[in-house]
């Protein structure tokens, strides 16, 4: 069981680092634009429903870009509402809504899970 928890912990920490590096890259090398929520996607998991905003924005080259956010909530996002978007200049398909939930919650959650799993493996 110790080996299992150690493996899970290491895998979670690797995932956290990979996600964090992607987000930091967008913060350091990316651009900021104002986007609009143009639709939403519905995701059902067990008995809960999440609504992920679909955001459109114009990049610095004047191209219209559209992406589905990586995070959502239990309420439908307001269509037409403005959101701040961070995207990579050389790859505007890599874009995030600029908020803690959309950018940092997943890396943080994986890091916490990884640390907890490693602590569990150390306790035996």
N, C-alpha and C positions, 0 to 999 in steps of 0.2 A: 504494500500500500504506500510505503514511503516513496518508492521509486515512481509510482503513478503520480502522486502529488508533486513530486519534484519535476517530472516531465510536463505536467499541466502548468506548473508555475513558470517554468522556463519558456514554454510555448506562449503563455499569456504575456510575459515580459517582452518577448520578441515581437509579438503583435503590437503591443503598446508602443514600442520603440519605432516600428515601421510606420504606424499611424501618426505618431508625433512628428517624425521626420517629414512626412508628407505635408503636415499642417505648418510646421515651421518654415519649410521651403516656400509655401504660399505666402506666409507672412513676410518673409525676408525678400523674396524675389518676385512676388506677385504684384498685382495691381488691384485697385479698388474701383468698383463701379456701383451705380445704383441700379437695382433690379426691381422687377415687379412680379408678384405672385400671379401667374396666369392660369394655373389649374392646381390640382392636387391628385396624388395617387393614394389609393386606399390599400392598406396592408392589414390583413387579419392574422393574428397569432393567438392560438387557443381561443379564448373568449373575448379578447380585447381587439379593438380596432385602432389603428394609427393612421393619421393623415399626413403625408409627406408633401410639402409644397413643391410645385414645379415653378421654377423661376426663369424669367427671360431677362437678358441684359445685353447691352451693346458694348463690345470690347473696344480697346483703344484704336483698333483698325477700322472701326465702324461696322463690324460684322455682328449680326444678331445671334446671340448664343442662348441656349436653353438647357437646363439641367434639372434633375430631380434631386432634392436635398437628401442627405444621408440620414437625417433625423426628422422626426415628426412628433406629433402630439395627439391627444385624444379629441381635440377640437379641430374642426375644419379651418384651414387658414383662410383669411379674407382675400378673395380674389381682387386683384388690383392694388393691394397694399405694397408699399415700397419697402425694400430690404437692402441692406448693404451687402455687396458680394465681393469676395476676394477670389481672384483667379490668377493662374500662371500666365505671364505675358507670352511665353513661347508655346504654351499649351492651354488655351482658354477653355478646353474641355475639362480641365481640372479646376473646378470651382466649388466654393462653399458659401453658404450664408454666413456672414461674419458675426457669429454669436458664440458664447461659451458652449451651449448645447450642440450646435452643429459642428464646431471645430474641435473641442477639447474633451467632451464627455466620453467618447469612445476610448481614446488613448488612456485617459485617467481610469476608467472602469477596468480596462485590461490590466493596467499596472497594479491596481488594488487587488484584483483577483490573483494576479501572479504572486504578489507578496504574501497574500493569505495562504495560497497553496504551498509556497515554499516554507512558510512558518509551520504549516500542518505536517509537511514532510520532515521537518527538523524535530518536531515533537514526537514523531513516530507513532 
